[in-house]
Amino acid sequence: MARVVVEPRNVKLALAINGVNPFCEKINSWSSWPVLLFNYNLPPWLITKNFFVMLALIILGQESIKLHNIDIYVAPLIEELQVLWRGVIAWDMAKEDGQR
């Protein structure tokens, strides 16, 4: 069992993929697959509010996404999240001197 280190700077994210027909037409074969990230560090009533949901990718086309090729689309997102996990330089703009 993995040990979870509780630290206030840790970010907990959830990834969601869902096929959407944007114009709600049943005869339309065009669809899109939004890939959303949810920040679980927020209070439960804010997690799914539009302001806090991050749109990470949009995969176009009904036939473009299958179970065997989803990794092709999500791999760049995972690489980006791994870079963030290792750490990036950030400044606290709320502080007057902009400390790291």
Secondary structure, DSSP 8 states (H G I E B T S, - for coil): -------TT---EEEEE--B-TT--TT----EEEEEEEETTS-TTTTTSTTT-EEEEEEE-SSS--TTTHHHHHHHHHHHHHHHHH------TTSTT---
